[in-house]
Amino acid sequence: MSKWMIANKKADFDRLAKKFGIRNVTARLIANRLITNRANEATECSDVAVDAYLNGGLDALHDPKLMADMEKGAEVMLERIKAGARIRVIGDYDVDGICSSFILVSGLRLFGADVDCVLPDRVRDGYGLSIKLVEDAYEAGIDTIITCDNGIAAFEQVQHAKEKKMTVVVTDHHEVPFEVGDNDEKKEILPPADAVIDPKRKDGSYPFSEICGAVVAYKFLQVLAEMAKGQDLKVSDTSDSHEAGADFGKDAATDAFFREMLVFAGIATVCDVMELKDENRVIVKKSLSLIENTGNIGLKALIHVNSLDESRISCYHYGFVIGPCLNATGRLDLATRALSLFFSRDESEAAQIAGDLKALNDSRKDMTKLGVDAAIEYVEAHCYDGELPKVLVIYLPDVHESIAGIIAGKIKEKYYRPTFVLTSASDGGAKGSGRSIEKYDMYEELSACKDLFTKFGGHKMAAGLSLPEENIEILRDRLNENCHLEGADFEPVLHIDMVMPFKYADMALVREFEKLEPFGNGNSKPVFAQRDVTLLSGRIMGKNRNCGKYKVTDESGSIYEMIYFGDMEKWHEALSEKYGREAVDELYNGSTDGKMKVNVAYYPDINSYQGRDSLQFIMNDYLV
């Protein structure tokens, strides 16, 4: 259970509903998502802002040239292509790294660039650009490196490349490293590359910094395409564009390429858990509309092997089906396997790779469950007088390092504490990942301990780090000593849009909520509250008995269907504490007396079964 906070944002909902042809409830939901500050209500929920939210298209995307070094980087790359330089893209092993690498390599090949790609081995190379990867490129005769989804923190590695007279362009989206100078002023530390492109650079003027690496790569190619117009460059016959062989400057060729790459930019945005606000929401919305007609054989194979309907792909499928299959290669195999899927031109080969990816992800799920169980045991064993540390630093040397971040996320959700999970690294040290809670800036806190690490990076809500094993206990002590979180900060908050009785929901309203999609981080699915819902009967469902289905009623006397997919054990404990275990048993055998009432946080949904649609309510949380 969470602390419930009901939104109290103000706007002229009746006027907005009439102007945009929506219900008052929907207008309130839009206001809740647009307004960030009471002082800015008039501008943040203006007609222009609401129209952009409902109808914003690609023309709402920001000018890439507002990023520092964007034009400089494009000029450098264009010159290297013209010179016939051997170029290497170095990405990362997660979904964003895979998608940004695919976008960048595909785009550079369109210009006829001599380009290949290397994704680091998670165990052997670690995250991002390394000295070894620079050496490998140099020995292979590569003279130009362009990074994607990494590089902003690779000062020594870029410096090493420059000492070898290599050209380096960095494209990244992670936090820029800094040092604290006089008056506690933060001074950014940029790698000594020929161009450093990152929307988080303070000397840029890009209006929305929270884009993923794939979107940065996409926008880099947009600038490259603009600069290439009128120049003697041809689309390479090796590209996946339907316009292969045409002049790149022609609209048909560029439109086909950028339309297809938007699909991958959207997948990366969701899987890297970027907020679905501003241009991110536009990109993901467009991506979901385009994926049904993707020309990419590999992506089609991945959709089919997971038995997905191309016409009904959602953010859920990006984040919890497609994304994990891509991530599994970087965790348990090599991420280049996923990249080769996207570059595949043979349907049978693509089907084979997609099947391998799904199998790897299934194996990863089993490993994750064992790892989570071990982490829970570790946490419970390290409680002090029943009290949890403010920051959890969990060392599980036998857990595969590739799933440390997943385990950290699940432990963070269970205990609602900033959580780091560390494992034994192949070099003899330890490495791992962290996941944070809203009131804890993980990157800032790690920066205060950077003397303990051999490598670290990330942002407010997630981070990765490597350190000598003997520094783990020091890190645990220092993070907890420096932590200023207090009691209320450790209580998860459920933001509720409004109190709305069940009787006001109908299927037409639920279908209208589709105008608010895509739902995800930063643009949450609506949550409503209803008081005094009476539980009439129930049954436990699911292979693992992890779902409850109930007949319920409210003050209107109408009967509704309600579903709960949460922690069934805690749900039953809460009911038993209030009404007794016998009453819970009666609920499931159909003999309840109708006195069992709960307040519920819910979302109205449409259940489609055998061609029939019916209204049902999904319970998110409860107060007994």
Stockholm file with secondary structure:
# STOCKHOLM 1.0

chainA/1-624         MSKWMIANKKADFDRLAKKFGIRNVTARLIANRLITNRANEATECSDVAVDAYLNGGLDALHDPKLMADMEKGAEVMLERIKAGARIRVIGDYDVDGICSSFILVSGLRLFGADVDCVLPDRVRDGYGLSIKLVEDAYEAGIDTIITCDNGIAAFEQVQHAKEKKMTVVVTDHHEVPFEVGDNDEKKEILPPADAVIDPKRKDGSYPFSEICGAVVAYKFLQVLAEMAKGQDLKVSDTSDSHEAGADFGKDAATDAFFREMLVFAGIATVCDVMELKDENRVIVKKSLSLIENTGNIGLKALIHVNSLDESRISCYHYGFVIGPCLNATGRLDLATRALSLFFSRDESEAAQIAGDLKALNDSRKDMTKLGVDAAIEYVEAHCYDGELPKVLVIYLPDVHESIAGIIAGKIKEKYYRPTFVLTSASDGGAKGSGRSIEKYDMYEELSACKDLFTKFGGHKMAAGLSLPEENIEILRDRLNENCHLEGADFEPVLHIDMVMPFKYADMALVREFEKLEPFGNGNSKPVFAQRDVTLLSGRIMGKNRNCGKYKVTDESGSIYEMIYFGDMEKWHEALSEKYGREAVDELYNGSTDGKMKVNVAYYPDINSYQGRDSLQFIMNDYLV
#=GR chainA/1-624 SS CCEEEECCCCCCHHHHHHHHTCCHHHHHHHHHHHCCCGGGHHHHTSHHHHHHHHHCCGGGSCCGGGSTTHHHHHHHHHHHHHTTCEEEEECCSSHHHHHHHHHHHHHHHHTTCEEEEECCCTTTTCSSCCHHHHHHHHHTTCCEEEEESCCTTCHHHHHHHHHTTCEEEEECCSCCCEEECGGGCEEECCCCCSEEECTTCTTSCCSCCCCCHHHHHHHHHHHHHHHHTTSSCBCCTTSCCTTTTSBTTSHHHHHHHHHHHHHHHHHHHHHTTCCSCHHHHHHHHHHHHHGGGCCCHHHHHHHHHTTCCGGGCCHHHIIIIIHHHHHHHHHHSCTHHHHHHHHCCCHHHHHHHHHHHHHHHHHHHHHHHHHHHHHHHHHHHTCBTTBCCSSEEEECTTSCGGGHHHHHHHHHHHHCSCEEEEEECTTSSEEEEEECCTTCCHHHHHHTTGGGCSEEEECSSEEEEEECGGGHHHHHHHHHHHCCCCGGGGSCEEEECEECCGGGCCHHHHHHGGGGCSCBTTBCCCCEEEEEEEEEEEEEESTTSCEEEEEEECTTCCEEEEEECSCHHHHHHHHHHHHCHHHHHHHHHTCCCSCCEEEEEEEEEEEEETTEEEEEEEEEEEEC
#=GC SS_cons         CCEEEECCCCCCHHHHHHHHTCCHHHHHHHHHHHCCCGGGHHHHTSHHHHHHHHHCCGGGSCCGGGSTTHHHHHHHHHHHHHTTCEEEEECCSSHHHHHHHHHHHHHHHHTTCEEEEECCCTTTTCSSCCHHHHHHHHHTTCCEEEEESCCTTCHHHHHHHHHTTCEEEEECCSCCCEEECGGGCEEECCCCCSEEECTTCTTSCCSCCCCCHHHHHHHHHHHHHHHHTTSSCBCCTTSCCTTTTSBTTSHHHHHHHHHHHHHHHHHHHHHTTCCSCHHHHHHHHHHHHHGGGCCCHHHHHHHHHTTCCGGGCCHHHIIIIIHHHHHHHHHHSCTHHHHHHHHCCCHHHHHHHHHHHHHHHHHHHHHHHHHHHHHHHHHHHTCBTTBCCSSEEEECTTSCGGGHHHHHHHHHHHHCSCEEEEEECTTSSEEEEEECCTTCCHHHHHHTTGGGCSEEEECSSEEEEEECGGGHHHHHHHHHHHCCCCGGGGSCEEEECEECCGGGCCHHHHHHGGGGCSCBTTBCCCCEEEEEEEEEEEEEESTTSCEEEEEEECTTCCEEEEEECSCHHHHHHHHHHHHCHHHHHHHHHTCCCSCCEEEEEEEEEEEEETTEEEEEEEEEEEEC
//
